[in-house]
């Protein structure tokens, strides 16, 4: 079964059901995330670029990547909680932070905004398939072979499912950008939450429909589709630029 969900995409033929609202005020959420992306890219231009191009997750044990969670740039607690709720996650106050995928979407768009003049490629036939970090498998026993408590196994499963879903979305984004780079790039040039953005997102619907994997349920709204396209386009166009063959 294939199920695709879109917020504000009423004209798209691939709509099968409606996704839950991303937050009580999705426009405020999107603005907060956009501001975060601009802030962290300005503060950490190299680390943010490496993070997006690497296709990995943020590790709390990695000091370099934890810099991406800078309190100076991160949205306020209310927005973070709304973001977590939108991704179906629960987290203690001590570990309160935005989901990796939202951080990646925000940084991807901000990097594109910064580099758009030199990232103009629309042919990615010569770019190998992008690499994506895979989530750790769920463990039911510890290193000594003792059973792990059920609640900890359930939390592992939740994280695995979330990250596996993020990877699936990323692969769809890559597929769409490869299939229609011109229209995908056009999405990234539109102001958020405008008729122009909606029209640009609707224009990639045919490519998106052809890229949806069979047997998986994927949900998109304006923020997730645009963010997914931003990351995929930035990675692919950067690869072309590095090879000195922009087209």
LOVEXBA-837425 format. One record per residue (C-alpha): x, y, z; residue number from 1. Coordinates in Angstrom, 1 decimal, padded with zeros to 4 digits. Example, Ala and Ser with C-alpha at 12.3 -4.5 7.8 and 13.67 -1.06 7.14 Angstrom:
<sites>
{{012.3; -004.5; 007.8}; 1};
{{013.7; -001.1; 007.1}; 2};
</sites>
This chain:
<sites>
{{000.0; 000.0; 000.0}; 1};
{{001.2; 003.5; -000.8}; 2};
{{-000.2; 006.4; 001.2}; 3};
{{001.0; 010.0; 000.8}; 4};
{{-000.3; 012.8; 002.9}; 5};
{{000.0; 016.5; 002.2}; 6};
{{-001.0; 019.6; 004.1}; 7};
{{-002.3; 022.4; 001.9}; 8};
{{-002.0; 020.3; -001.3}; 9};
{{-005.7; 019.9; -002.0}; 10};
{{-005.1; 020.0; -005.8}; 11};
{{-002.6; 017.2; -005.9}; 12};
{{-003.8; 014.0; -007.5}; 13};
{{-001.6; 011.8; -005.3}; 14};
{{-003.3; 012.9; -002.1}; 15};
{{-004.9; 009.9; -000.3}; 16};
{{-005.4; 011.2; 003.2}; 17};
{{-004.8; 014.2; 005.3}; 18};
{{-001.8; 014.5; 007.6}; 19};
{{-002.2; 015.9; 011.2}; 20};
{{-001.3; 019.5; 011.5}; 21};
{{002.4; 020.0; 012.2}; 22};
{{001.7; 022.4; 015.1}; 23};
{{-001.1; 024.7; 016.3}; 24};
{{000.6; 027.5; 014.3}; 25};
{{002.5; 025.8; 011.4}; 26};
{{003.6; 029.2; 009.9}; 27};
{{005.2; 030.2; 013.2}; 28};
{{006.9; 026.8; 013.4}; 29};
{{008.3; 027.1; 009.9}; 30};
{{009.6; 030.6; 010.5}; 31};
{{011.3; 029.5; 013.7}; 32};
{{013.0; 026.7; 011.9}; 33};
{{014.1; 028.9; 009.1}; 34};
{{015.5; 031.4; 011.5}; 35};
{{017.4; 028.5; 013.2}; 36};
{{018.8; 027.4; 009.9}; 37};
{{020.1; 030.8; 009.0}; 38};
{{021.6; 031.3; 012.4}; 39};
{{023.4; 028.0; 012.7}; 40};
{{024.7; 028.2; 009.1}; 41};
{{026.1; 031.6; 009.8}; 42};
{{027.7; 030.5; 013.1}; 43};
{{029.0; 027.1; 011.8}; 44};
{{029.3; 027.3; 008.0}; 45};
{{031.6; 024.3; 007.7}; 46};
{{030.0; 022.0; 010.2}; 47};
{{026.5; 022.6; 008.9}; 48};
{{027.7; 021.9; 005.3}; 49};
{{029.4; 018.7; 006.4}; 50};
{{026.3; 017.6; 008.3}; 51};
{{024.0; 017.9; 005.3}; 52};
{{026.4; 016.5; 002.8}; 53};
{{027.3; 013.5; 005.0}; 54};
{{023.7; 012.2; 005.2}; 55};
{{024.1; 011.2; 008.8}; 56};
{{022.2; 011.7; 012.1}; 57};
{{023.3; 013.9; 014.9}; 58};
{{025.1; 012.1; 017.6}; 59};
{{024.9; 013.4; 021.2}; 60};
{{028.4; 011.9; 021.7}; 61};
{{029.9; 013.8; 018.8}; 62};
{{031.1; 017.2; 020.1}; 63};
{{031.3; 018.7; 016.6}; 64};
{{027.8; 017.7; 015.7}; 65};
{{026.3; 018.7; 019.0}; 66};
{{027.4; 022.2; 018.2}; 67};
{{024.5; 022.2; 015.7}; 68};
{{022.2; 022.2; 018.7}; 69};
{{023.5; 025.6; 019.8}; 70};
{{021.1; 027.2; 022.3}; 71};
{{021.8; 030.6; 020.7}; 72};
{{020.1; 029.4; 017.5}; 73};
{{017.6; 026.8; 018.6}; 74};
{{013.9; 027.8; 018.7}; 75};
{{012.3; 028.2; 022.1}; 76};
{{011.0; 025.2; 024.1}; 77};
{{007.4; 025.6; 023.0}; 78};
{{008.4; 025.4; 019.4}; 79};
{{010.7; 022.4; 020.0}; 80};
{{007.9; 020.5; 021.8}; 81};
{{005.6; 021.3; 018.8}; 82};
{{008.2; 019.9; 016.5}; 83};
{{008.6; 016.8; 018.5}; 84};
{{004.8; 016.3; 018.5}; 85};
{{004.7; 016.7; 014.8}; 86};
{{007.2; 013.9; 014.4}; 87};
{{005.3; 011.6; 016.8}; 88};
{{008.1; 011.7; 019.4}; 89};
{{008.2; 012.0; 023.1}; 90};
{{011.3; 013.1; 025.0}; 91};
{{012.2; 014.1; 028.6}; 92};
{{012.9; 017.7; 029.4}; 93};
{{016.5; 016.8; 029.9}; 94};
{{016.8; 015.6; 026.3}; 95};
{{014.5; 018.2; 024.7}; 96};
{{015.7; 019.0; 021.2}; 97};
{{014.4; 019.1; 017.6}; 98};
{{014.3; 015.9; 015.6}; 99};
{{017.3; 015.4; 013.4}; 100};
{{015.2; 015.6; 010.2}; 101};
{{013.9; 019.0; 011.0}; 102};
{{017.4; 020.3; 011.8}; 103};
{{018.6; 018.9; 008.5}; 104};
{{015.7; 020.4; 006.5}; 105};
{{016.3; 023.8; 008.1}; 106};
{{020.0; 023.7; 007.4}; 107};
{{019.6; 022.4; 003.9}; 108};
{{017.4; 025.3; 002.9}; 109};
{{019.7; 027.9; 004.6}; 110};
{{022.7; 026.4; 002.8}; 111};
{{020.9; 026.6; -000.5}; 112};
{{019.9; 030.2; 000.2}; 113};
{{023.6; 031.0; 000.8}; 114};
{{025.0; 029.1; -002.2}; 115};
{{022.2; 029.2; -004.7}; 116};
{{024.1; 031.5; -007.2}; 117};
{{026.7; 028.8; -007.7}; 118};
{{024.4; 025.7; -007.4}; 119};
{{022.5; 025.7; -010.6}; 120};
{{023.0; 022.1; -011.8}; 121};
{{019.9; 020.3; -013.2}; 122};
{{021.5; 017.1; -014.5}; 123};
{{022.6; 014.6; -011.9}; 124};
{{023.0; 011.5; -014.1}; 125};
{{026.7; 011.4; -013.4}; 126};
{{026.3; 011.7; -009.6}; 127};
{{026.3; 008.3; -007.8}; 128};
{{023.4; 007.4; -005.4}; 129};
{{023.7; 009.4; -002.2}; 130};
{{024.7; 007.7; 001.0}; 131};
{{022.5; 007.7; 004.1}; 132};
{{023.3; 006.6; 007.6}; 133};
{{021.2; 003.7; 008.7}; 134};
{{019.6; 003.5; 012.2}; 135};
{{021.0; 001.1; 014.7}; 136};
{{019.0; -002.1; 014.9}; 137};
{{016.8; -002.7; 018.0}; 138};
{{018.5; -004.7; 020.7}; 139};
{{016.6; -006.9; 023.1}; 140};
{{019.6; -008.0; 025.2}; 141};
{{022.6; -006.1; 026.6}; 142};
{{026.2; -006.9; 026.1}; 143};
{{026.1; -009.5; 028.8}; 144};
{{023.1; -011.2; 027.2}; 145};
{{020.6; -010.0; 029.8}; 146};
{{017.2; -008.9; 028.6}; 147};
{{016.7; -005.2; 028.2}; 148};
{{013.5; -003.8; 029.9}; 149};
{{010.5; -003.6; 027.6}; 150};
{{010.2; 000.1; 027.9}; 151};
{{013.8; 000.6; 026.7}; 152};
{{013.2; -001.8; 023.8}; 153};
{{010.1; 000.2; 022.9}; 154};
{{012.1; 003.4; 023.0}; 155};
{{014.7; 001.9; 020.7}; 156};
{{012.0; 000.8; 018.3}; 157};
{{010.5; 004.3; 018.3}; 158};
{{013.8; 005.8; 017.4}; 159};
{{014.5; 003.2; 014.8}; 160};
{{011.2; 003.7; 013.1}; 161};
{{011.6; 007.5; 013.2}; 162};
{{015.1; 007.4; 011.6}; 163};
{{014.1; 004.7; 009.1}; 164};
{{011.2; 006.9; 008.1}; 165};
{{013.6; 009.8; 007.7}; 166};
{{015.8; 007.8; 005.5}; 167};
{{012.9; 006.8; 003.4}; 168};
{{011.8; 010.4; 003.0}; 169};
{{015.3; 011.4; 002.0}; 170};
{{015.5; 008.8; -000.7}; 171};
{{012.2; 010.0; -002.1}; 172};
{{013.5; 013.5; -002.1}; 173};
{{016.6; 012.4; -004.0}; 174};
{{014.5; 010.6; -006.5}; 175};
{{012.3; 013.6; -007.1}; 176};
{{015.2; 016.0; -007.6}; 177};
{{016.9; 013.6; -010.0}; 178};
{{013.6; 013.2; -011.9}; 179};
{{012.8; 017.0; -012.1}; 180};
{{015.7; 019.1; -010.9}; 181};
{{014.4; 022.3; -012.5}; 182};
{{011.0; 022.2; -010.7}; 183};
{{012.6; 021.0; -007.4}; 184};
{{015.0; 023.9; -007.4}; 185};
{{012.2; 026.3; -008.2}; 186};
{{010.5; 025.2; -005.0}; 187};
{{013.5; 026.3; -003.0}; 188};
{{013.4; 029.8; -004.5}; 189};
{{009.8; 030.6; -003.4}; 190};
{{009.0; 032.4; -000.2}; 191};
{{007.5; 030.1; 002.5}; 192};
{{003.7; 029.9; 002.9}; 193};
{{002.9; 031.7; -000.2}; 194};
{{000.7; 030.8; -003.3}; 195};
{{004.0; 030.7; -005.2}; 196};
{{005.4; 028.0; -002.9}; 197};
{{002.2; 025.9; -003.2}; 198};
{{002.2; 026.2; -007.0}; 199};
{{005.8; 025.1; -007.1}; 200};
{{005.2; 022.2; -004.8}; 201};
{{002.2; 021.1; -006.8}; 202};
{{004.4; 021.2; -009.9}; 203};
{{006.6; 018.4; -008.5}; 204};
{{003.7; 016.2; -007.8}; 205};
{{004.1; 014.0; -010.9}; 206};
{{007.7; 013.2; -010.1}; 207};
{{006.8; 012.7; -006.4}; 208};
{{004.0; 010.2; -007.3}; 209};
{{006.5; 008.2; -009.4}; 210};
{{009.1; 008.1; -006.6}; 211};
{{006.8; 006.9; -003.8}; 212};
{{008.0; 003.4; -002.7}; 213};
{{005.6; 000.6; -002.8}; 214};
{{004.6; -001.0; 000.5}; 215};
{{005.5; 002.1; 002.6}; 216};
{{003.4; 004.8; 004.2}; 217};
{{005.0; 008.3; 003.8}; 218};
{{003.5; 011.6; 004.9}; 219};
{{004.4; 015.0; 003.5}; 220};
{{003.3; 018.5; 004.3}; 221};
{{004.7; 021.7; 002.9}; 222};
{{007.6; 021.8; 005.4}; 223};
{{008.7; 018.2; 005.0}; 224};
{{008.5; 018.1; 001.2}; 225};
{{010.3; 021.4; 000.8}; 226};
{{012.9; 020.4; 003.4}; 227};
{{013.5; 017.0; 001.8}; 228};
{{013.9; 018.6; -001.6}; 229};
{{016.3; 021.2; -000.2}; 230};
{{018.6; 018.6; 001.3}; 231};
{{018.6; 016.4; -001.7}; 232};
{{019.2; 019.2; -004.2}; 233};
{{022.0; 020.7; -002.1}; 234};
{{023.7; 017.4; -001.9}; 235};
{{023.4; 016.5; -005.5}; 236};
{{024.2; 020.0; -006.8}; 237};
{{027.2; 020.2; -004.5}; 238};
{{028.5; 016.9; -005.9}; 239};
{{028.3; 018.3; -009.4}; 240};
{{030.0; 021.5; -008.4}; 241};
{{032.9; 019.6; -006.7}; 242};
{{033.3; 017.6; -009.9}; 243};
{{033.6; 020.9; -011.9}; 244};
{{030.8; 019.9; -014.2}; 245};
{{027.8; 022.1; -013.3}; 246};
{{025.1; 021.9; -015.9}; 247};
</sites>
